[in-house]
Amino acid sequence: MKVLVTDPIADAGLDVLRDAGHEVETGYELEGDALLEAVSDANGLIVRSGTEVTEDVLDAAEDLVIVGRAGIGVDNIDIDAAKDHGVIVANAPEGNVRAAAEHTVAMTFATARSIPQAHIRLKNGEWAKSDYLGTELDGKTLGVVGLGRVGQEVAKKLDSLGMDIVAYDPYISEERADRIGAELVEFEPCLEAADFLTVHTPLTPETEGLIGEDELSLLGDGYLVNCARGGVVDEDALAAKVEDGTLAGAAIDVFAEEPLPADSPLLEHDDIIVTPHLGASTEAAQENVATSTASQVNAALIGEPVANALNAPSIDESAFPRVEPYIDLAETAGKVAAQLLEGRIENIEVTYEGEIADEDVEFVTASALKGVFEPLEWQVNAVNAPQIAEDRGVDVTESKTRQAEDFQSLISVTVSNDDDKVSVDGTLFAGDDPRIVRIDGYRVDAIPHGRMVIARNTDEPGVIGLIGSVMGDHDVNIAGMFNARETIGGEALTVYNVDSEVPDAAKEELEADERIIGISDITLNGQA
């Protein structure tokens, strides 16, 4: 497949893609119509912060499966539009965590001890020893806004240097904060307590301008360090607070506009240290980010879960082998159920019984939804299937039970409306051999592949023979048959695996027989 890379990444990442057999095209200066043309036949797209992945880009990329962001921040990617297009968005949050944390610590020391300022003056021939009286970190309070991966690393490193840690993060538990030695507090108390404040939040509509004039005033005679995302801190307000002495200093690595404009007020003050977005600029970090992103693109292109997907179900890499066989099984059960139900689908229930109930099944459930919606000819995948359900008012429920009566693990997909309900159960034999084992409570043993014909009929002599004869008369070969009934002489259900499409004339001939209650022609595995 074709992978387009529009921002530079380490060669190690490009090698991962090429080794997987993909065609890799680089276009580091692409924008406007040239970008739209280049992405039109791309299956994967890898970007950094220099490429804006807008709805127009996604509209142009009809074959796109995944956008990989070689880094953490994804504010340059329209994630909602990607989800609508069924395109996975994934980042590489682990690759540069250490580098970003170390740069934050370095910038904290730099502003506390005026290291760059003293360096420049000495280089210019000035021995300005008496002009710089630094601040020790030991015994001071570090305020951390955003206790994610980088924030936690910074907190741990500076805690070990004798700082007291307070943190604000509405999405982390007190237990987790306690484990890294941080006291979890509200936003304003965090600012008020901090001698040094470090920022580690993504740029979102909620965090843009999060720290403005009023918030900076709460810092008192403190220092601010931002190596996260530009736009979180009001740069004009920051410059003003340093100039009037409200803040002792600041160290900034990221900016609302990059490159930083020459007329930025941040450049006018010696007590504001600036670096050109160097947080992830280490050789190890660049290689880690590139290979991680490339590996996720590879996974998406072969239909495997993506570990760091931001708009799609993901699964831990170590757990994937245990649930992988159930992904296709759930999708197949969903397809069969949807094609058997008459009328509009209003509810979907996915149930897990036995050992599978102990696993993370979010991706499996998404695959079941994909199977339900795919026969309805919607453009659907595991990324947008949950959104399709929500947009169409389809209620989705997921349930688990460790108990299973007949099987080690069982997945059941039930679709229903006010008038009808269909349930299809599947399991794995010998670890990875999928079977449909129940349809609406009828016990069967059907191989879910290719084409299936499901017949409901009265349990009478000659009915199976009739079905076989009609199929034969219309040149439809039966590859396998699985029959079940409730009671002798009651209703029966039979599943036939067939080698070709059943003509409408054959179905009409069968349904004309009063013993035949219904005939459903099921297509699976991309059969036309």
FIKESE-272188 format. One line per field, with one value per residue (C-alpha): residue number from 1; x, y, z negated. Coordinates in steps of 0.02 Angstrom, whole numbers, plus 50000, padded with zeros to 5 digits. Layout:
% FIKESE-272188
drenmar = [NUM;...]
X = [X;...]
Y = [Y;...]
Z = [Z;...]
This chain:
% FIKESE-272188
drenmar = [1;2;3;4;5;6;7;8;9;10;11;12;13;14;15;16;17;18;19;20;21;22;23;24;25;26;27;28;29;30;31;32;33;34;35;36;37;38;39;40;41;42;43;44;45;46;47;48;49;50;51;52;53;54;55;56;57;58;59;60;61;62;63;64;65;66;67;68;69;70;71;72;73;74;75;76;77;78;79;80;81;82;83;84;85;86;87;88;89;90;91;92;93;94;95;96;97;98;99;100;101;102;103;104;105;106;107;108;109;110;111;112;113;114;115;116;117;118;119;120;121;122;123;124;125;126;127;128;129;130;131;132;133;134;135;136;137;138;139;140;141;142;143;144;145;146;147;148;149;150;151;152;153;154;155;156;157;158;159;160;161;162;163;164;165;166;167;168;169;170;171;172;173;174;175;176;177;178;179;180;181;182;183;184;185;186;187;188;189;190;191;192;193;194;195;196;197;198;199;200;201;202;203;204;205;206;207;208;209;210;211;212;213;214;215;216;217;218;219;220;221;222;223;224;225;226;227;228;229;230;231;232;233;234;235;236;237;238;239;240;241;242;243;244;245;246;247;248;249;250;251;252;253;254;255;256;257;258;259;260;261;262;263;264;265;266;267;268;269;270;271;272;273;274;275;276;277;278;279;280;281;282;283;284;285;286;287;288;289;290;291;292;293;294;295;296;297;298;299;300;301;302;303;304;305;306;307;308;309;310;311;312;313;314;315;316;317;318;319;320;321;322;323;324;325;326;327;328;329;330;331;332;333;334;335;336;337;338;339;340;341;342;343;344;345;346;347;348;349;350;351;352;353;354;355;356;357;358;359;360;361;362;363;364;365;366;367;368;369;370;371;372;373;374;375;376;377;378;379;380;381;382;383;384;385;386;387;388;389;390;391;392;393;394;395;396;397;398;399;400;401;402;403;404;405;406;407;408;409;410;411;412;413;414;415;416;417;418;419;420;421;422;423;424;425;426;427;428;429;430;431;432;433;434;435;436;437;438;439;440;441;442;443;444;445;446;447;448;449;450;451;452;453;454;455;456;457;458;459;460;461;462;463;464;465;466;467;468;469;470;471;472;473;474;475;476;477;478;479;480;481;482;483;484;485;486;487;488;489;490;491;492;493;494;495;496;497;498;499;500;501;502;503;504;505;506;507;508;509;510;511;512;513;514;515;516;517;518;519;520;521;522;523;524;525;526;527;528]
X = [50000;50052;50106;50130;50249;50230;50345;50521;50537;50687;50745;50712;50525;50533;50627;50489;50362;50470;50513;50325;50315;50233;50272;50336;50320;50392;50332;50397;50343;50168;50023;49861;49812;49978;49942;49766;49832;49970;49853;49717;49782;49869;49819;49922;49976;50114;50131;50211;50155;50192;50045;49865;49753;49588;49421;49472;49624;49516;49387;49526;49598;49464;49577;49652;49650;49757;49841;49993;50056;50242;50230;50101;50002;49862;49788;49837;49722;49533;49496;49307;49316;49434;49310;49169;49278;49321;49504;49605;49708;49852;49995;50158;50142;50279;50422;50470;50408;50581;50653;50512;50524;50712;50697;50568;50685;50828;50722;50672;50854;50895;50767;50803;50989;50986;51104;51077;51086;51249;51319;51285;51363;51518;51535;51526;51670;51571;51606;51433;51442;51362;51211;51142;51076;50990;50850;50876;50744;50766;50625;50523;50349;50324;50151;50109;49962;49923;49982;49994;50145;50264;50193;50218;50398;50436;50354;50454;50619;50597;50523;50687;50778;50686;50538;50362;50238;50060;49964;49804;49727;49539;49564;49683;49645;49713;49785;49889;49948;49997;50103;50213;50224;50104;49963;49810;49729;49613;49676;49692;49767;49896;49949;49948;50058;50184;50357;50384;50239;50259;50125;50089;49918;49868;49801;49612;49468;49461;49647;49679;49723;49706;49841;49810;49835;49731;49809;49986;49952;49918;50098;50166;50355;50366;50426;50330;50396;50299;50369;50198;50095;50092;49929;49897;49985;49939;50108;50068;50010;50164;50282;50192;50198;50385;50414;50320;50405;50250;50344;50527;50552;50492;50559;50459;50489;50323;50227;50055;50139;50292;50421;50410;50385;50528;50412;50354;50357;50436;50598;50608;50645;50806;50712;50611;50712;50654;50703;50638;50524;50666;50569;50572;50734;50846;50909;50830;50662;50654;50691;50567;50429;50461;50462;50312;50210;50263;50217;50043;50020;50072;49947;49804;49841;49823;49668;49745;49703;49810;49888;49875;49720;49636;49469;49451;49454;49630;49703;49862;49988;50013;49825;49797;49843;49709;49568;49624;49527;49367;49375;49323;49202;49110;49104;49033;48902;48850;48835;48729;48614;48588;48544;48420;48325;48175;48152;48255;48389;48351;48454;48617;48676;48847;48869;49029;49027;49170;49355;49333;49238;49402;49480;49474;49340;49312;49387;49289;49126;49169;49200;49029;48950;49048;48975;48798;48807;48910;48768;48667;48794;48858;49042;49090;49240;49288;49330;49161;49044;49008;48977;48861;48760;48747;48705;48565;48492;48538;48557;48712;48740;48885;48880;48997;48980;49117;48996;48970;48861;48928;49084;49248;49206;49052;49007;48826;48766;48582;48494;48315;48174;48000;47936;48079;48241;48383;48526;48682;48811;48988;49137;49308;49349;49529;49578;49557;49425;49269;49094;48917;48843;48671;48547;48396;48426;48439;48598;48697;48878;48904;49066;49049;49124;49073;48887;48760;48576;48473;48306;48165;48040;47923;48006;47930;47999;48054;48086;48276;48263;48153;48280;48423;48327;48281;48459;48522;48395;48466;48649;48684;48806;48785;48954;48888;48727;48686;48510;48425;48249;48155;48039;47991;47866;47895;47998;48172;48317;48448;48609;48680;48853;48838;48962;48865;48725;48551;48442;48282;48186;48251;48202;48030;48005;48053;47947;47797;47799;47694;47823;47954;47936;48077;48238;48382;48534;48685;48847;49010;49195;49170;49074;48985]
Y = [50000;50181;50281;50468;50555;50744;50794;50728;50576;50469;50347;50204;50237;50240;50075;49995;50042;49983;49820;49786;49802;49973;50106;50257;50429;50583;50760;50879;51040;50988;51105;51159;51071;50980;50898;50852;50771;50676;50606;50555;50377;50359;50221;50291;50468;50514;50694;50795;50970;51046;50971;51021;50870;50957;50894;50943;50829;50687;50715;50700;50541;50414;50264;50329;50209;50297;50463;50434;50583;50564;50645;50681;50835;50813;50988;50998;50850;50862;50707;50723;50732;50583;50483;50529;50467;50307;50357;50308;50445;50382;50470;50415;50471;50362;50393;50565;50563;50549;50681;50805;50776;50800;50961;51026;50990;51073;51228;51234;51238;51361;51489;51461;51496;51613;51496;51557;51739;51717;51611;51745;51884;51784;51742;51929;51959;52008;51929;51964;51853;51978;52006;51831;51766;51601;51506;51329;51199;51101;51139;51234;51186;51125;51148;51030;51069;50907;50747;50640;50540;50688;50776;50620;50601;50782;50765;50609;50685;50848;50760;50664;50832;50886;50982;50969;50924;50988;50946;50990;50861;50827;50660;50572;50484;50535;50360;50380;50553;50486;50349;50478;50589;50726;50808;50827;50999;51113;51229;51394;51319;51234;51402;51488;51355;51343;51422;51341;51294;51170;51145;50975;50984;50960;51107;51090;51215;51192;51223;51362;51517;51415;51517;51702;51864;51817;51645;51713;51837;51690;51630;51780;51790;51621;51543;51466;51327;51269;51131;51058;51151;51331;51424;51354;51506;51683;51743;51929;51915;51812;51943;52080;51988;51958;52139;52211;52092;51989;51836;51803;51720;51594;51461;51424;51292;51298;51441;51485;51525;51430;51482;51617;51786;51912;52038;51919;52004;51847;51895;52065;52006;51928;51837;51738;51592;51525;51370;51322;51175;51060;50952;50796;50838;50696;50560;50423;50512;50544;50363;50298;50412;50367;50178;50183;50283;50171;50014;50082;50124;49946;49876;49981;49933;49747;49772;49749;49860;50016;50036;50226;50259;50420;50399;50210;50065;50011;49866;49831;49744;49601;49565;49568;49385;49329;49426;49429;49271;49344;49503;49420;49306;49455;49544;49388;49362;49543;49521;49365;49444;49603;49506;49396;49537;49605;49791;49931;49894;49989;49896;49798;49694;49611;49482;49394;49232;49130;49170;49307;49407;49436;49526;49704;49683;49863;49827;49664;49756;49887;49746;49672;49841;49849;49680;49737;49896;49833;49735;49896;49968;50104;50149;50075;50012;49989;50175;50247;50102;50166;50340;50270;50185;50348;50453;50334;50318;50134;50085;49980;49879;49768;49639;49508;49354;49236;49090;48995;48839;48747;48835;48900;49070;49131;49292;49335;49476;49519;49645;49697;49819;49833;49689;49566;49505;49397;49325;49244;49157;49113;49026;48960;48776;48721;48898;48983;48889;49000;48927;48993;48883;48958;49060;49119;48979;48842;48743;48733;48704;48817;48873;49062;49086;49136;49115;49043;49005;48997;48912;48910;48772;48652;48492;48371;48230;48286;48471;48457;48353;48488;48623;48518;48480;48662;48716;48585;48634;48811;48753;48800;48678;48642;48631;48594;48581;48602;48566;48604;48594;48637;48486;48343;48411;48589;48725;48689;48795;48739;48824;48784;48835;48860;48897;49028;49154;49083;49153;49243;49113;48976;49071;49108;48925;48872;49003;48950;48786;48804;48707;48842;48984;49090;49086;49206;49221;49278;49344;49347;49379;49507;49388;49478]
Z = [50000;50017;49865;49887;49765;49769;49624;49593;49480;49437;49571;49451;49468;49657;49652;49547;49681;49826;49739;49728;49917;49928;50056;49959;50037;49951;49986;49855;49943;49994;49963;50044;50205;50213;50045;50098;50256;50166;50034;50158;50175;50007;49887;49743;49700;49576;49516;49380;49332;49502;49597;49568;49592;49628;49687;49865;49852;49787;49925;50054;49976;50020;49986;49823;49676;49546;49505;49396;49296;49261;49090;48956;49006;49134;49138;49322;49363;49377;49274;49287;49477;49478;49376;49495;49639;49548;49537;49384;49300;49195;49109;49028;48847;48773;48895;48836;48656;48582;48698;48663;48475;48475;48576;48452;48307;48401;48435;48252;48199;48338;48280;48096;48120;48272;48363;48543;48494;48400;48541;48672;48568;48532;48716;48748;48629;48473;48303;48232;48080;47962;48077;48058;47893;47930;47846;47779;47820;47659;47539;47668;47731;47908;47980;48123;48237;48327;48245;48400;48456;48470;48318;48213;48271;48230;48059;48019;48074;47978;47826;47815;47810;47654;47725;47654;47792;47813;47970;48060;48175;48175;48263;48144;47980;47813;47795;47952;47899;47728;47808;47892;47740;47797;47702;47814;47796;47892;48029;47935;47776;47888;47960;47791;47711;47852;47847;48017;48131;48274;48406;48485;48568;48750;48846;48855;48856;48667;48637;48763;48661;48502;48417;48446;48353;48200;48184;48202;48063;47946;47970;47877;47887;47971;48132;48276;48388;48543;48652;48696;48825;48883;48856;48682;48606;48659;48725;48718;48539;48493;48566;48473;48307;48323;48374;48225;48103;48059;48120;48085;48253;48382;48498;48655;48789;48882;48957;49027;49193;49249;49300;49167;49252;49238;49155;49017;48847;48776;48863;48778;48601;48539;48402;48530;48599;48767;48866;49039;48993;48940;48816;48926;49015;48961;49076;48971;48961;49148;49187;49057;49120;49302;49275;49159;49285;49429;49331;49298;49481;49525;49400;49469;49648;49609;49502;49331;49182;49166;48994;48983;49087;49029;49118;49124;49003;48961;48865;48772;48883;48759;48753;48941;48975;48852;48933;49115;49166;49094;49199;49362;49269;49193;49360;49444;49309;49332;49521;49505;49375;49477;49635;49541;49457;49548;49531;49457;49328;49168;49038;49038;48892;48886;48748;48694;48596;48523;48535;48666;48535;48443;48591;48656;48789;48847;49018;49031;48997;49127;49251;49210;49247;49410;49457;49417;49520;49667;49752;49750;49874;49759;49771;49605;49508;49327;49316;49362;49319;49141;49213;49347;49211;49113;49266;49315;49142;49124;48941;48908;48751;48701;48563;48491;48385;48332;48338;48501;48508;48660;48722;48658;48734;48825;48915;48947;49060;49047;49159;49132;49161;49088;49195;49212;49135;49202;49101;49172;49061;49110;49032;49078;49092;49062;49019;49188;49290;49295;49287;49279;49144;49112;49212;49114;48990;49123;49098;49260;49310;49459;49540;49562;49733;49908;49937;49818;49842;49683;49699;49571;49602;49519;49460;49586;49694;49866;49829;49832;49990;50069;50028;50098;50258;50290;50259;50380;50512;50507;50512;50330;50251;50065;49978;49804;49703;49519;49455;49289;49221;49063;49055;49169;49292;49235;49318;49384;49441;49566;49618;49790;49849;50038;50175;50272;50258;50240;50381;50335;50434;50320;50164;50235;50278;50102;50015;50117;50020;49863;49763;49791;49666;49736;49837;49805;49918;49815;49891;49794;49822;49960;50074;50215]
